[in-house]
Amino acid sequence: MWRKRSRAETAAILALCVWPARALATLDGSNSGASASAHFTADQAGPTVTSFPDHVSLTLSATASETYVPPLGPWQDDFDYEAFVLGSGTITYGSAAGRFQMEASTMPDFVNPTSPGSPEYNDGLCEVSASIQLEFQEDGTVTGGAPGTPVTLTLNFLIQSEATLVGGHPSFERNALTQFSGRIIDKSNGSSVERTIYGNGLTSVDFDTAVGHVLSIEGRLALAGEGVAGRSTASFGFFPQFLGSLDASIGGLWMTGPAGVQIDAPSGHDYTVPVPEPGRTLLLLVSAGVLLVLRAFARRS
């Protein structure tokens, strides 16, 4: 669990993730995880990743619950702790979508003894955190003219996301952050462009290359969040519930250039087609998957 980390520090950690060495064309969502802690009970889990010919999907789940009976009773009630993280994502060449929901709660604030006496206060904590990273990489060749013909491409990097944070203990960090990082390397001459954008944004930059040059095309959509419910020794008071959600509807890149110029990529993806159009179907699948998981969880509760 990440505690007392500033939003800038969390963003910096996301931004400093190193680009791994890759094969010619890869999709990956394995570098994701979730953690849920309910008092003394904890659950940490990696993603369940499923690969398809043209995309990779993942689901993410961590749950923890505990009923705690204070010592030196008997008491009129017990302390209950619950925490869960549920998430999903889909990555294809050029774009990705992901989301998660988090909840941490504990009740009541205090319990009274069954006979006259002082109450016992709830000093336990519930904590949740989640991280999803969806990555694509492949090499594509610039086509559309005589080899060596100079070409200027406009590289476009896009992210769209929405975060909601409700409640939670103010002395602990409450975060829901997204970023998309993209990088293009001309493997024929060594030139490169890399951009990282956060939350919601679109940035474009010109890139000089030539017909016949091989481009390494890399992208990563990253989501991270955390929150805490309960009481701490900092005397801020008792905060029974934290709710957090993060929906990154799209993160991706595409290129525009002179008429007839294309990027011949092993995946067959057309990098001259703007996002989010290619990601809308994927987003619907992600949304439906999360809703099914949430409904199943609600029925078990």
N, C-alpha and C positions, 0 to 999 in steps of 0.2 A: 504494500500500500504506500502510495506516495503521500507524505505528510509535509505541510507547510512549504510547499513548492510554489513559487510565483508563476503566473501565467506566462511570463516571458521565459522563465527557465524551462517550463514544459514545452513551449514552442521551440526553444533552442534545441532541446533533446530530439524533437521530431526532425528538425532541420538538419541536424548533424549526423543522421543515420547514413552510413557509408553505402555507396552503391556496390552491390556484390558483383563478382565475376559471373558472367552468364554464358549460356549456350546461344545458338543463333536466334532462337525464338522461345521465350519462356513466359509463363504466367505463374504467380505465386501469391498465396495468402497465408502461408504457414507461420509467418512472424507476427502472430496475433495472440492475445490472451486475455483472461478475465480473472478477477479475484473478488470473493465475497467473504466477509468476516462478520460473524454474529457472536459477540462477546468472546468466549473461548473456542468457538467452533469456526473453522475456516475451510474454504474450498477454492482451489486454484486450478484453472483448466486452460488447455490450449484449444485451438479451433478444430472443428471437424471439417476437413477440406475434401471437396469432390471435384474431380477434373473431368471436363468434357472436351470435345475436339476444338471448340472455339471459345471456351470460357472456363473459369474456375469459380466455384461458389463455396462459401463457408458459413457455418453457424457457430455461435459462441454462447456458452452458458456456464454460469457458476452460481450456486445457491448454498446458503447456510442458514440454519435456524437453531435456536436454543431456548429452552425454558430454564431459568435459574432460580433456585430456591435459596434465599438468603439464609445465612447461619443464625443461630441464636433465636430461632422462632419459638412457637409458630406465628405465622403471619396471615393476614387476611387475603393475600394475593401473592403471585409470583411475578418475576420479571420475564418478559418475552422479548426475543431478539430475532429479527428476520432481515436477510440481505440477499439480493439476487441481481444478476446481470444477464441480459439476453440480447444477442446481436446477430447480424448476418451481413454478408457482403457478396458482391459479384465483380469479377475482374475479367475484362476482355482486352484485346489489343486496342490501344488508343484511349480507353476510358474505364472507369470503375464507379461503383456505387456501394455505399455501406451505411449501416445505422446500428445503434444499440440503445437500450433502455436500462436504467439502473434504479434500484430502490434500496434504501436502508432505513429500518425503523425499529424502535424499541419503546415499550410501554410497560408499566406506568412510570411516572416520575418518582413515586415513592410508594411504599406499602406500610400499612399500619399493623401493629401487633394485634393478636386476638384478645389480649387483655390490656389494660391501661399501660401506656409506655410511649417511648419515642419512636417515630417512624424510621424506616430504613430507606435511604435514598438510592436511586438507580445511578450508579457511577460507571456502568458499562458502555461500550461503544459498538456501533455497527459501521462497517466500512465497505465500500465498493470501489472497484476500479476496472477499466477496460481499455484495451488497445487493439486496433485493427489496422493492419498494413496490407495493401493490395498493390501488387507490382507487376508491370509488364516490361519486356525488353525484346527487341529483335533488330536485325540488320536489314535495311532496305536500300535498294539501288535507285538512284535518280535516273529516270528514263524520259524520253520525249524529244529526241533530236540527235544530232551528231555527237559522238563522244567528245568530251572536253568543252562543249558549249557552256559558257558561264550561265548560271541560273541564280536568281535571288528568290529565296523562299521567305514567306512571312510565317513565322512560327507563332502559334496561338496556344496559350495555356489558360485553362478555365477551371474554376471550382464554384459550386453552389451548395450551400449547407445551411442548416437551421438548428440551433441549440436551445434547450429549455432547461433551466435549473430552478428548483423550488425547494425552499427550506434548507436543512443541513446546518451543521455546526459552524459558526463563523470563524472560530479559531483554527479550523482546518481548511485546506484548500478545496474549493469547489470549482471544478474545471470541466469544460466540454469544448475541445479544440479540434479543428480540422485543417489540413493543408494538402495541397497537391504540389508535387515536385516533378519537373520534367527536364530532361536533358537530351540534346542532340549533339552527336560527335561525328564530324566528317572524318572517317577513318582513312580517307585518301590523302588528306593534307593536315590532319590533326586539329583543325579549328573546332570550337564547340560553343554551345550556348546552354546555360542552365538557369531556370527560374523556379522560385517557390512562392506560392500565393496562399493566403490564409482566409478561411471563412467563406467569403463571397468575393469573387473578382475575376477579371479577364485581363491578361497582359499579352502584348504582341511585340515581336522583335524581328527585324530582318536578318537573314542568314545567307551568306554567299557560299555557293557550292558550284557544282558543274555536272552536266549529264555524264553518267557513268560512275560517279562517285558513290561510295557505300557509306550510308549513314547508320550509326547506332542510335536507336530510338528507345528511350527509357522513360518510364513514368511510375510514380508512386502516389497513391491516395492514402493518407494516414489520419486516423481518428484516435483521440485519447480523451478519457474522462475519469473523474473520481469525486467522491463525496463521503461525508461522515455524519451519522446521527448519534445523539446521546448527550452526555455531559463530560466535560473535562475539568481538570484541576485549575484551569485558567479562570474559573468563576464567571464564565459567560452566561451560565444558565443551562437549562435543559431543552434540547431540540429533538423532538421525538421522531422526525421523519426527514429524509432527503429523497428527492425525486429528480432524476436527470435523464434527458434524452438528447440524442444527436443524430441528425439525418443528413448525410452527405449525398444529395441526390445525383450529383455527377462530379467527377474530377477527370480531366483528360486533356489531350492535346491534338491539334491537327495543323496542317500546313497548306498555305495557298501560294500559288506561283503562276508563271505564264501559262497560257492556254496550251494544252497538250502535255504538260509536264506531270508525271506521276511518280509515285514511290512504289517500286516493285518489292513487296515484302513477302517473306516465306509464309506468313499466316494468311495472306490473301486480303488482309484488311486494307481499305482505301483511306490513307491518311490525309487525303485532300477533302474528305467529307467532314464538315464541322460536327462537333459534339455541342449540345447533348442529344441531338436526334438519335444517334446510334445507341445511346444509353437508356432511352425511355422504356423500352421493353424490359431491359435488365432491371430497372428500378421497380417496375411493376412486380416482377418476380421476387425481388428482395422484400418489398412491402408485404406481399401476400405471405411469404415465408415467416416474417416476423409476427404477423397477426396470428397465424396458426399456432406458433409457439406460445405467444402470450395467452391465447384462449385455452390452450392445454394446461398452462401453468395455473390459470385462474380456476379451472375445474378441479385441479389437485388441491388447491389451497382451502 
